[in-house]
Amino acid sequence: MPADQITRFPHAVLEIKLEIAEGMSTPTWVQEMLASGMACEVFKFSKFIHGCAVLMQEDVQAVPYWVDDPSLLVSIEASRGGDLLQPSRDRLDANAM
């Protein structure tokens, strides 16, 4: 398969869905995991949107805000997605999703 048809994502994705009653806080184990640096919260992250933005640049009008993360630089460039890293591209606002 050609290199520009593959994108390797350098992180594992862990999705945690919580139903927290009003007045309650996030469970301690979640707070500890985030505080440890072993995980970080990325609001509204989408594997589908990431793949589309990297592999189908000419078809997307805006790219997700997380493409600016330095840890993704090598994988985006290897997928020939370097144009995504240009500051002129519109970024998808996570709150709008």
WOCOR-V654090 format. One record per residue. N is the residue number from 1. SS is DSSP state (A for helix, B for strand, O for the rest). PSI is psi in radians with two decimals (* if undefined). Layout:
# WOCOR-V654090
n->N ss->SS psi->PSI
n->N ss->SS psi->PSI
This chain:
# WOCOR-V654090
n->1 ss->O psi->2.36
n->2 ss->O psi->2.53
n->3 ss->A psi->-0.53
n->4 ss->A psi->0.06
n->5 ss->A psi->0.18
n->6 ss->O psi->2.41
n->7 ss->O psi->2.22
n->8 ss->O psi->2.12
n->9 ss->O psi->2.13
n->10 ss->O psi->0.33
n->11 ss->O psi->2.77
n->12 ss->O psi->2.61
n->13 ss->O psi->2.14
n->14 ss->O psi->2.04
n->15 ss->O psi->2.21
n->16 ss->O psi->2.12
n->17 ss->O psi->2.16
n->18 ss->O psi->2.48
n->19 ss->O psi->1.85
n->20 ss->O psi->2.13
n->21 ss->O psi->2.66
n->22 ss->O psi->2.33
n->23 ss->O psi->-0.18
n->24 ss->O psi->2.74
n->25 ss->O psi->2.95
n->26 ss->O psi->2.46
n->27 ss->O psi->2.58
n->28 ss->A psi->-0.71
n->29 ss->A psi->-0.56
n->30 ss->A psi->-0.77
n->31 ss->A psi->-0.74
n->32 ss->A psi->-0.69
n->33 ss->A psi->-0.76
n->34 ss->A psi->-0.70
n->35 ss->A psi->-0.47
n->36 ss->A psi->-0.32
n->37 ss->O psi->-0.01
n->38 ss->O psi->-0.25
n->39 ss->O psi->2.70
n->40 ss->O psi->2.61
n->41 ss->O psi->2.28
n->42 ss->O psi->1.80
n->43 ss->O psi->2.22
n->44 ss->O psi->0.56
n->45 ss->O psi->2.49
n->46 ss->O psi->2.12
n->47 ss->A psi->-0.67
n->48 ss->A psi->-0.87
n->49 ss->A psi->-0.69
n->50 ss->A psi->-0.85
n->51 ss->A psi->-0.75
n->52 ss->A psi->-0.76
n->53 ss->A psi->-0.67
n->54 ss->A psi->-0.74
n->55 ss->A psi->-0.33
n->56 ss->O psi->0.87
n->57 ss->A psi->-0.69
n->58 ss->A psi->-0.27
n->59 ss->A psi->-0.13
n->60 ss->O psi->2.49
n->61 ss->O psi->-0.37
n->62 ss->O psi->2.61
n->63 ss->B psi->2.68
n->64 ss->B psi->2.61
n->65 ss->A psi->-0.44
n->66 ss->A psi->-0.14
n->67 ss->A psi->-0.27
n->68 ss->A psi->-0.13
n->69 ss->O psi->2.19
n->70 ss->A psi->-0.47
n->71 ss->A psi->-0.24
n->72 ss->A psi->-0.16
n->73 ss->A psi->-0.91
n->74 ss->A psi->-0.78
n->75 ss->A psi->-0.63
n->76 ss->A psi->-0.76
n->77 ss->A psi->-0.65
n->78 ss->A psi->-0.46
n->79 ss->O psi->0.17
n->80 ss->O psi->0.65
n->81 ss->O psi->0.38
n->82 ss->A psi->-0.50
n->83 ss->A psi->-0.43
n->84 ss->A psi->-0.47
n->85 ss->A psi->-0.04
n->86 ss->O psi->2.36
n->87 ss->O psi->-0.30
n->88 ss->O psi->-0.29
n->89 ss->O psi->2.39
n->90 ss->O psi->2.51
n->91 ss->B psi->2.43
n->92 ss->B psi->2.27
n->93 ss->O psi->2.13
n->94 ss->A psi->-0.55
n->95 ss->A psi->-0.36
n->96 ss->A psi->-0.17
n->97 ss->O psi->*
